[in-house]
Amino acid sequence: MDLAPDAFARECASRVVLDRIGDRWTVLVVAALKDGRLRFSQLRNRIEGVTPKVLTQTLRALERDGVLTREVFAEVPPRVEYELTELGRNLLTPIEAIRVWAEQHAATIVENRASFDA
């Protein structure tokens, strides 16, 4: 008997998905790709503070999950571009909502933390 997905259940596969989309680098990569294809260096420049190693790991994980595609062009030096898949584009709405919410409420949260810690 198949049970309906339930993220509160320990064994539910949706928890793996929540781990992926709850990662800040995932949120930023998906948001950065909303307007179309970007090269690795463009992504690295757009997402300040991400190391090449972490960006590579994030991109590989998102490619594995089917959220983006990686296309290698036979040039010297090789050119690699990343683009959201249909699944990735479908993820844009909640990702953008979270990003916008974070930007709108960051100052309040920083103030709340300072008050709490005082």
C-alpha positions as CSV (number, residue, x, y, z in Angstrom):
1,M,0.0,0.0,0.0
2,D,1.5,3.4,-1.1
3,L,1.1,6.2,1.4
4,A,0.7,9.8,0.3
5,P,3.8,11.9,0.6
6,D,4.2,13.4,4.1
7,A,7.3,15.6,4.7
8,F,6.7,15.1,8.5
9,A,7.3,11.3,8.1
10,R,10.9,10.2,8.7
11,E,11.1,8.0,5.6
12,C,9.4,10.3,3.2
13,A,11.5,11.1,0.1
14,S,10.3,14.6,0.1
15,R,12.7,15.3,2.9
16,V,15.6,14.8,0.5
17,V,14.0,17.4,-1.8
18,L,13.5,19.8,1.2
19,D,17.2,19.4,2.0
20,R,18.1,20.4,-1.5
21,I,15.9,23.4,-1.9
22,G,16.6,24.5,1.7
23,D,20.2,25.0,0.8
24,R,21.1,28.7,0.3
25,W,23.3,28.0,-2.6
26,T,20.5,26.1,-4.4
27,V,18.2,29.0,-3.9
28,L,20.8,31.4,-5.3
29,V,21.7,29.3,-8.3
30,V,18.1,28.7,-9.3
31,A,17.3,32.4,-8.9
32,A,20.4,33.4,-10.9
33,L,19.4,31.2,-13.8
34,K,15.8,32.6,-13.9
35,D,16.6,34.7,-17.0
36,G,18.4,32.0,-18.9
37,R,21.7,30.2,-19.5
38,L,24.8,31.2,-17.7
39,R,28.4,30.0,-17.7
40,F,30.1,28.9,-14.6
41,S,32.1,32.1,-14.2
42,Q,29.0,34.2,-14.7
43,L,27.2,32.2,-11.9
44,R,30.3,32.6,-9.7
45,N,30.3,36.3,-10.3
46,R,26.6,36.7,-9.8
47,I,26.5,34.7,-6.5
48,E,29.0,36.6,-4.3
49,G,30.7,34.5,-1.7
50,V,30.3,31.1,-3.2
51,T,33.5,29.2,-3.6
52,P,34.2,27.4,-6.9
53,K,34.2,24.1,-5.1
54,V,30.8,24.7,-3.4
55,L,29.3,26.1,-6.7
56,T,30.5,23.0,-8.5
57,Q,29.0,20.7,-5.9
58,T,25.7,22.6,-6.0
59,L,25.5,22.5,-9.8
60,R,26.3,18.8,-9.9
61,A,23.6,18.1,-7.3
62,L,21.0,20.2,-9.2
63,E,21.9,18.5,-12.5
64,R,21.6,15.1,-10.8
65,D,18.1,16.1,-9.5
66,G,17.1,17.3,-12.9
67,V,16.7,20.9,-11.9
68,L,19.2,22.2,-14.5
69,T,21.1,21.0,-17.5
70,R,24.8,21.4,-18.2
71,E,26.0,21.8,-21.8
72,V,29.6,21.5,-22.8
73,F,30.7,23.2,-26.0
74,A,33.8,21.8,-27.8
75,E,35.8,25.0,-27.8
76,V,39.2,26.0,-26.6
77,P,39.0,26.6,-23.7
78,P,35.9,24.5,-23.2
79,R,32.7,26.5,-22.6
80,V,30.1,25.1,-20.2
81,E,26.6,26.6,-19.8
82,Y,23.9,25.9,-17.2
83,E,20.2,26.3,-17.8
84,L,17.1,25.4,-15.7
85,T,15.0,22.5,-16.9
86,E,11.2,22.6,-16.8
87,L,11.4,21.2,-13.3
88,G,13.8,24.0,-12.4
89,R,11.6,26.6,-13.9
90,N,8.7,25.2,-11.9
91,L,10.8,25.7,-8.8
92,L,11.3,29.4,-9.5
93,T,8.0,30.6,-8.1
94,P,8.6,29.3,-4.5
95,I,12.3,30.1,-4.7
96,E,11.7,33.7,-5.7
97,A,9.0,34.1,-3.0
98,I,11.5,32.9,-0.4
99,R,14.3,35.2,-1.8
100,V,12.0,38.2,-1.9
101,W,10.7,37.5,1.7
102,A,14.3,37.2,2.9
103,E,15.3,40.5,1.3
104,Q,12.2,42.3,2.7
105,H,12.6,41.0,6.3
106,A,16.3,40.7,6.7
107,A,16.7,44.0,8.6
108,T,13.9,43.1,11.0
109,I,15.4,39.7,11.7
110,V,18.9,41.2,12.3
111,E,17.3,43.6,14.8
112,N,15.4,40.8,16.5
113,R,18.6,38.7,16.8
114,A,20.4,41.7,18.3
115,S,17.6,42.3,20.8
116,F,17.4,38.6,21.7
117,D,21.2,38.3,22.2
118,A,21.4,41.5,24.3
